[in-house]
Amino acid sequence: MLAFLVGLLYLVSGRTVRAQDATGSRFFCSAIPAGADPSCSFDPNGNRVQSTSPVEDELRNTILQLRETILQQKETIVSQQGTMKELNSKLALCEAAAEDSAGTSRGQSSRRKDYSKNTMGDLPRDPTETIDQLGKTIQGLKGRLENLEQQQLRANTSAAAAAGAGGNAVGPLPAELRELLKHRLGALEGQLLRKVAELEAEKSQLYNETAAHRQRTESTLTSLLERITELERSNNAFKSPEDFKVSLPLRTNYLYGRIKKSLPEMYAFTVCMWLKSSASPGIGTPFSYGVPGQANEIVLIEWGNNPIELLVNDKVAQLPLSVSDGRWHHICITWTTRDGFWEAYQDGERLGTGENLAPWHPIKPGGVIILGQEQDIVGGRFDATQAFVGELSQFNMWDRVLRPVDIMGMANCSSYMPGNVVPWIDTNVEVMGGASKAALEICEDRMFES
């Protein structure tokens, strides 16, 4: 029985082998690595067999292009998100600027606008410059939108090329994101335009306020000018042409009086005046006469701690006068070319004489007489340290030497003699630089001093 069963198994196995040889088919089982694509070829050792088929190479290139397109789309989306954040930041700055501008307008009536505060990082202070800058910002945003659209167009073109090559394409930028970006840009542009309109209105308001302020200022100045003219007319209405004084209250190089009449050639002169000063050190220069080529033709000066000096043709004589006590004093100076003899009178009394002061020198004509300043050139280049500080009145000049009795009569107010060369007349004296003329009756004023 056992032998029969062995023979039957041998017979069945022999038929099976012959059937397989007749068909010529054989099957081999190979191990595939975990996670590998079953459609890819692997050798028995588990290594992938590289295909040399052109179709597979083309598919592989298409896949790589699609991956690159996807990465570009991701970068574009990230860039657009950054742009949206930046636009939102700009919008917040604009809103802050609008709130600050509104707060400034509400407080305008109580205080000046603080233009030193820059409410928007890139806004200038001037409204016109602000409008121009906002216009440039809008144009920049439009340019950036166009750039994004061009990038999107290039991305779509790349996707279309990839689709033509491999039959597959990555979709364009999502329409929702594109519409959102356009909406945000439109809203920002609208807000910027409203800001521009507000700035234009504010500029117009400022212009109107400035014009109104200018008109009020001009009206006030006109009123002041009319008042000054009225005061000048009232001051010029002196009781007599000689009853006025010239006031030089400050030691400057621009306050002075000017005698309109010039001198002829002279071989002798007498100068008399009333003056009042308490300036120290030195009262300065009561008067000076300069001619072309010689600015110190005739000068009376008390400078620093020096005594009062008389200069004729730039030659110097010291005078024994003292007038810096703040009271009115009458002084007279006489000079003649013969031996250069001079005399000095104070309050009618002759206090000193001398000679050899520019002897035989004639006083040159055609010069300028200045009250209150020493001339370095004819009619100008004054030195503030040499300026007269105080008041002057009844400056008269003769082309001869007056008698002592005549000088005494003028000093004690018993007589008045106008100068035959330069008389003290209102129309003959002009004041400059803030010096002023005022009515004065010198003899009455002296009585009140006593």
C-alpha positions as CSV (number, residue, x, y, z in Angstrom):
1,M,0.0,0.0,0.0
2,L,2.8,2.4,0.9
3,A,4.5,1.7,-2.4
4,F,1.3,2.5,-4.3
5,L,1.0,5.9,-2.7
6,V,4.7,6.9,-3.5
7,G,4.2,5.9,-7.2
8,L,1.1,8.1,-7.4
9,L,2.8,11.2,-6.1
10,Y,5.7,10.7,-8.5
11,L,3.3,10.5,-11.4
12,V,1.5,13.7,-10.5
13,S,4.6,15.8,-9.9
14,G,6.1,14.8,-13.2
15,R,3.1,16.0,-15.1
16,T,3.1,19.4,-13.5
17,V,6.8,20.0,-14.4
18,R,6.1,19.1,-18.0
19,A,3.1,21.4,-18.2
20,Q,5.2,24.4,-17.1
21,D,7.9,23.6,-19.6
22,A,5.4,23.4,-22.3
23,T,4.0,27.0,-21.8
24,G,7.5,28.6,-21.3
25,S,6.3,31.0,-18.5
26,R,8.2,31.4,-15.3
27,F,7.4,33.8,-12.3
28,F,9.9,35.3,-9.9
29,C,9.1,37.0,-6.6
30,S,11.3,40.0,-5.6
31,A,11.4,42.1,-2.4
32,I,10.3,45.7,-2.8
33,P,11.6,48.4,-0.3
34,A,9.0,49.8,2.0
35,G,7.2,53.0,0.6
36,A,8.5,52.4,-2.9
37,D,6.3,52.7,-6.0
38,P,5.4,49.1,-7.2
39,S,5.4,50.4,-10.8
40,C,9.2,51.2,-10.6
41,S,11.7,48.6,-11.4
42,F,14.0,47.3,-8.7
43,D,16.8,44.7,-9.1
44,P,16.9,41.6,-6.9
45,N,19.2,43.5,-4.4
46,G,16.5,46.2,-3.8
47,N,18.2,48.9,-6.0
48,R,16.1,51.0,-8.4
49,V,16.7,50.3,-12.0
50,Q,17.1,53.6,-13.9
51,S,14.8,53.8,-16.9
52,T,16.1,55.0,-20.2
53,S,12.7,55.6,-21.8
54,P,12.2,59.1,-23.3
55,V,8.6,59.3,-22.1
56,E,9.7,58.7,-18.5
57,D,12.4,61.4,-18.8
58,E,9.9,63.9,-20.1
59,L,7.5,63.1,-17.3
60,R,10.3,63.5,-14.8
61,N,11.2,67.0,-16.2
62,T,7.5,68.0,-16.1
63,I,7.2,67.1,-12.5
64,L,10.3,69.1,-11.6
65,Q,9.0,72.2,-13.5
66,L,5.7,71.9,-11.7
67,R,7.5,71.7,-8.3
68,E,9.4,74.9,-9.2
69,T,6.2,76.6,-10.3
70,I,4.6,75.7,-6.9
71,L,7.6,77.2,-5.1
72,Q,7.4,80.4,-7.1
73,Q,3.7,80.6,-6.3
74,K,4.4,80.2,-2.6
75,E,7.0,83.0,-2.7
76,T,4.6,85.3,-4.6
77,I,1.9,84.6,-1.9
78,V,4.4,85.4,0.9
79,S,5.5,88.6,-0.9
80,Q,1.9,89.6,-1.4
81,Q,1.2,89.0,2.3
82,G,4.2,91.2,3.2
83,T,2.9,93.9,0.9
84,M,-0.5,93.7,2.5
85,K,1.0,94.1,5.9
86,E,3.0,97.1,4.7
87,L,-0.1,98.7,3.2
88,N,-2.0,98.1,6.4
89,S,0.9,99.8,8.3
90,K,0.7,102.8,5.9
91,L,-3.0,103.0,6.4
92,A,-2.6,103.0,10.2
93,L,-0.1,105.9,9.8
94,C,-2.4,107.8,7.6
95,E,-5.3,107.4,10.1
96,A,-3.0,108.6,12.9
97,A,-2.0,111.6,10.8
98,A,-5.6,112.4,10.2
99,E,-6.4,112.2,13.9
100,D,-3.4,114.4,14.8
101,S,-4.4,116.9,12.1
102,A,-8.0,117.0,13.4
103,G,-6.7,117.6,17.0
104,T,-4.4,120.4,15.8
105,S,-7.3,122.1,14.0
106,R,-9.5,122.0,17.1
107,G,-6.8,123.6,19.2
108,Q,-5.8,126.2,16.6
109,S,-7.7,129.1,18.2
110,S,-5.9,128.7,21.5
111,R,-2.4,128.1,20.4
112,R,-0.1,127.9,17.4
113,K,0.1,124.8,15.3
114,D,2.9,122.5,16.2
115,Y,4.5,122.0,12.8
116,S,7.6,120.5,14.4
117,K,5.6,117.2,15.1
118,N,5.7,114.9,12.0
119,T,2.5,112.9,12.2
120,M,3.5,110.5,9.4
121,G,7.0,109.2,9.1
122,D,7.5,110.3,5.5
123,L,5.3,113.4,5.4
124,P,7.0,116.8,5.1
125,R,5.8,119.7,7.2
126,D,4.5,121.9,4.5
127,P,1.0,121.1,3.2
128,T,2.0,121.5,-0.4
129,E,5.0,119.1,0.1
130,T,2.7,116.7,1.9
131,I,0.3,116.6,-1.0
132,D,3.1,115.9,-3.5
133,Q,4.5,113.2,-1.2
134,L,1.1,111.5,-0.9
135,G,0.8,111.6,-4.7
136,K,4.1,109.9,-5.0
137,T,3.1,107.3,-2.5
138,I,-0.1,106.5,-4.5
139,Q,2.0,106.2,-7.7
140,G,4.4,103.9,-5.9
141,L,1.6,101.7,-4.7
142,K,0.1,101.5,-8.2
143,G,3.6,100.5,-9.5
144,R,3.9,97.8,-6.9
145,L,0.4,96.5,-7.9
146,E,1.4,96.4,-11.5
147,N,4.6,94.6,-10.5
148,L,2.6,92.0,-8.7
149,E,0.3,91.6,-11.7
150,Q,3.3,91.1,-14.0
151,Q,4.7,88.5,-11.6
152,Q,1.3,86.8,-11.6
153,L,1.3,86.9,-15.5
154,R,4.8,85.3,-15.6
155,A,3.7,82.7,-13.1
156,N,0.6,81.8,-15.3
157,T,2.8,81.7,-18.4
158,S,5.2,79.2,-16.6
159,A,2.2,77.2,-15.5
160,A,0.8,77.1,-19.0
161,A,4.2,76.0,-20.4
162,A,4.4,73.3,-17.8
163,A,0.9,72.1,-18.7
164,G,1.7,71.9,-22.4
165,A,4.8,69.9,-21.7
166,G,3.4,67.4,-19.2
167,G,-0.3,67.7,-19.4
168,N,-0.5,69.0,-15.9
169,A,-0.4,72.7,-14.6
170,V,-0.4,74.5,-11.3
171,G,-3.4,76.8,-10.9
172,P,-3.0,80.6,-11.0
173,L,-3.0,82.9,-8.0
174,P,-6.3,82.5,-6.1
175,A,-8.9,85.0,-7.3
176,E,-10.0,85.8,-3.7
177,L,-6.4,86.9,-2.7
178,R,-6.2,89.0,-5.9
179,E,-9.5,90.7,-5.3
180,L,-8.6,91.3,-1.6
181,L,-5.4,92.9,-2.6
182,K,-7.1,95.2,-5.2
183,H,-9.8,96.1,-2.6
184,R,-7.1,97.0,0.0
185,L,-5.2,99.1,-2.5
186,G,-8.4,100.8,-3.7
187,A,-9.3,101.6,-0.1
188,L,-5.9,102.9,0.7
189,E,-5.9,105.1,-2.4
190,G,-9.3,106.5,-1.4
191,Q,-8.1,107.3,2.1
192,L,-5.0,109.0,0.7
193,L,-7.1,111.0,-1.7
194,R,-9.4,112.1,1.3
195,K,-6.2,113.0,3.2
196,V,-5.1,115.1,0.2
197,A,-8.5,116.8,0.1
198,E,-8.3,117.5,3.9
199,L,-4.8,119.0,3.5
200,E,-5.9,121.1,0.6
201,A,-8.8,122.4,2.7
202,E,-6.4,123.1,5.6
203,K,-4.0,124.8,3.3
204,S,-6.8,127.0,2.0
205,Q,-7.9,127.8,5.5
206,L,-4.4,128.7,6.5
207,Y,-4.1,130.9,3.5
208,N,-7.3,132.7,4.3
209,E,-6.3,133.1,8.0
210,T,-2.8,134.4,6.9
211,A,-4.4,136.8,4.5
212,A,-6.8,138.0,7.2
213,H,-3.9,138.4,9.6
214,R,-1.9,140.2,7.0
215,Q,-4.8,142.5,6.4
216,R,-5.2,143.2,10.1
217,T,-1.5,143.8,10.4
218,E,-1.4,146.2,7.5
219,S,-4.4,148.0,8.9
220,T,-2.7,148.4,12.2
221,L,0.5,149.6,10.6
222,T,-1.4,152.1,8.6
223,S,-3.1,153.4,11.7
224,L,0.3,153.6,13.4
225,L,1.8,155.4,10.5
226,E,-1.1,157.9,10.4
227,R,-0.7,158.4,14.2
228,I,3.1,158.9,13.8
229,T,2.5,161.4,11.0
230,E,0.0,163.2,13.1
231,L,2.5,163.3,16.0
232,E,5.2,164.5,13.7
233,R,2.9,167.3,12.4
234,S,2.0,168.3,16.0
235,N,5.7,168.2,16.9
236,N,6.6,170.3,13.9
237,A,4.0,172.9,15.0
238,F,6.5,174.5,17.3
239,K,5.8,178.0,18.7
240,S,8.7,179.3,16.7
241,P,11.1,177.6,14.2
242,E,13.9,177.4,16.7
243,D,12.0,176.1,19.7
244,F,12.8,172.4,19.4
245,K,15.4,169.9,20.5
246,V,17.0,166.8,19.0
247,S,17.1,163.7,21.3
248,L,19.8,161.1,20.9
249,P,19.0,158.6,23.8
250,L,21.3,155.7,22.9
251,R,25.0,155.3,22.2
252,T,24.7,153.7,18.7
253,N,26.2,154.3,15.3
254,Y,22.9,155.0,13.6
255,L,21.2,157.7,15.7
256,Y,22.1,161.2,14.5
257,G,20.9,164.5,13.1
258,R,22.0,166.1,9.9
259,I,22.2,169.8,9.0
260,K,20.9,170.2,5.5
261,K,22.8,173.4,4.9
262,S,26.6,173.2,4.2
263,L,29.4,175.7,4.9
264,P,31.2,178.2,2.6
265,E,34.9,178.7,2.8
266,M,35.6,180.4,6.1
267,Y,38.6,182.0,7.9
268,A,36.9,182.2,11.2
269,F,33.8,180.7,12.9
270,T,31.8,180.7,16.1
271,V,29.7,177.6,17.1
272,C,27.1,177.9,19.9
273,M,24.6,175.3,21.2
274,W,22.7,174.1,24.2
275,L,23.4,170.5,25.2
276,K,22.3,168.2,28.0
277,S,24.1,164.9,28.8
278,S,25.0,162.7,31.7
279,A,26.7,160.0,29.6
280,S,30.0,158.4,30.9
281,P,32.7,158.0,30.1
282,G,32.5,161.0,27.9
283,I,29.5,162.6,26.4
284,G,30.6,161.7,22.8
285,T,30.5,164.0,19.8
286,P,28.0,166.8,19.8
287,F,28.8,167.7,16.2
288,S,31.3,167.1,13.4
289,Y,32.0,168.7,10.1
290,G,33.7,166.7,7.4
291,V,34.8,167.6,3.8
292,P,36.2,165.4,1.0
293,G,39.7,164.5,1.9
294,Q,39.4,165.6,5.6
295,A,36.7,164.0,7.7
296,N,37.9,165.9,10.8
297,E,37.6,169.4,9.4
298,I,35.8,170.6,12.6
299,V,34.9,168.3,15.5
300,L,33.8,168.8,19.1
301,I,34.3,165.5,21.1
302,E,34.6,164.1,24.6
303,W,35.7,160.5,24.2
304,G,36.4,158.1,27.0
305,N,38.2,159.8,30.0
306,N,39.7,162.5,27.8
307,P,38.7,166.1,28.2
308,I,36.5,167.9,25.6
309,E,38.6,168.4,22.5
310,L,38.3,170.8,19.5
311,L,39.6,169.5,16.2
312,V,40.3,171.8,13.3
313,N,41.8,170.1,10.2
314,D,42.6,167.1,12.5
315,K,44.7,169.3,14.8
316,V,43.6,169.1,18.5
317,A,43.1,171.5,21.3
318,Q,41.8,170.5,24.8
319,L,39.0,172.7,26.2
320,P,38.4,173.3,29.9
321,L,34.7,172.5,29.8
322,S,32.6,170.2,32.0
323,V,29.0,169.5,30.8
324,S,28.3,165.9,31.8
325,D,26.1,166.6,34.9
326,G,22.8,166.0,33.1
327,R,21.8,169.7,33.1
328,W,21.4,172.1,30.2
329,H,24.6,174.0,29.4
330,H,25.3,176.7,26.8
331,I,28.7,176.4,25.2
332,C,30.3,178.5,22.4
333,I,33.6,177.8,20.6
334,T,35.4,180.5,18.5
335,W,38.3,180.1,16.2
336,T,40.2,182.2,13.7
337,T,42.8,181.2,11.1
338,R,45.1,184.0,12.2
339,D,47.5,182.2,14.6
340,G,44.9,179.5,15.1
341,F,43.4,181.4,18.1
342,W,40.5,179.8,19.9
343,E,38.2,180.5,22.8
344,A,35.9,178.3,24.9
345,Y,32.7,179.6,26.7
346,Q,30.4,177.7,29.1
347,D,27.1,179.3,30.2
348,G,28.3,182.7,29.0
349,E,31.7,182.6,30.8
350,R,35.0,182.3,28.9
351,L,36.8,179.4,30.5
352,G,39.8,179.0,28.3
353,T,41.8,180.3,25.3
354,G,44.6,179.1,23.1
355,E,46.4,179.5,19.8
356,N,48.3,177.6,17.1
357,L,45.3,175.4,16.3
358,A,45.6,174.8,12.5
359,P,46.9,178.4,12.0
360,W,46.3,179.9,8.5
361,H,44.1,177.0,7.5
362,P,40.8,178.1,5.8
363,I,37.8,176.0,6.6
364,K,36.9,174.1,3.4
365,P,33.5,174.4,1.9
366,G,31.0,171.7,0.6
367,G,31.1,169.4,3.6
368,V,28.5,167.7,5.8
369,I,27.5,168.7,9.4
370,I,26.4,165.8,11.6
371,L,24.9,166.1,15.0
372,G,25.7,163.4,17.5
373,Q,28.3,161.4,15.5
374,E,32.0,161.6,14.5
375,Q,32.6,161.0,10.8
376,D,35.3,158.7,9.5
377,I,34.2,159.4,5.9
378,V,32.1,162.4,4.8
379,G,28.6,161.8,6.1
380,G,29.1,158.3,7.5
381,R,31.1,155.4,9.0
382,F,30.2,156.3,12.5
383,D,31.7,154.7,15.7
384,A,29.2,154.0,18.4
385,T,31.8,154.6,21.1
386,Q,32.2,158.2,19.9
387,A,28.4,158.9,19.7
388,F,26.8,161.7,21.6
389,V,24.1,160.6,24.2
390,G,21.7,163.3,25.3
391,E,19.8,166.3,23.9
392,L,20.9,169.2,21.6
393,S,19.2,172.5,20.8
394,Q,19.9,175.9,19.1
395,F,23.0,174.8,17.2
396,N,24.0,178.0,15.4
397,M,27.1,178.9,13.4
398,W,28.6,182.2,12.2
399,D,31.5,182.9,9.9
400,R,33.1,185.3,12.4
401,V,34.2,185.5,16.0
402,L,31.3,186.8,18.2
403,R,31.8,189.3,21.0
404,P,31.7,188.0,24.6
405,V,28.7,190.2,25.3
406,D,26.7,188.5,22.5
407,I,27.6,185.1,23.8
408,M,26.6,186.1,27.3
409,G,23.2,187.4,26.0
410,M,22.4,184.1,24.4
411,A,23.5,182.1,27.5
412,N,21.3,184.1,30.0
413,C,18.4,184.1,27.5
414,S,18.4,187.9,27.2
415,S,18.8,187.8,23.5
416,Y,18.8,185.3,20.6
417,M,21.0,185.5,17.5
418,P,20.5,182.9,14.8
419,G,23.6,181.9,12.9
420,N,24.3,183.7,9.7
421,V,25.9,180.5,8.2
422,V,23.8,177.8,9.9
423,P,20.7,178.9,11.8
424,W,18.8,176.5,14.1
425,I,15.6,176.1,12.1
426,D,13.2,173.1,12.1
427,T,13.3,172.8,8.3
428,N,17.1,172.9,8.3
429,V,17.5,169.8,10.6
430,E,16.6,166.2,9.8
431,V,16.9,163.2,12.2
432,M,18.0,159.7,11.3
433,G,18.0,156.2,12.8
434,G,15.5,156.7,15.6
435,A,16.6,160.2,16.7
436,S,13.7,162.5,17.4
437,K,12.7,166.2,17.5
438,A,10.5,167.6,20.2
439,A,9.2,171.0,21.2
440,L,11.4,172.9,23.7
441,E,11.6,176.4,25.1
442,I,15.1,176.2,26.4
443,C,14.9,179.2,28.7
444,E,11.7,178.0,30.4
445,D,13.1,174.5,30.8
446,R,16.3,175.9,32.5
447,M,14.1,177.8,34.9
448,F,12.4,174.5,36.0
449,E,15.9,172.9,36.4
450,S,16.8,175.7,38.9
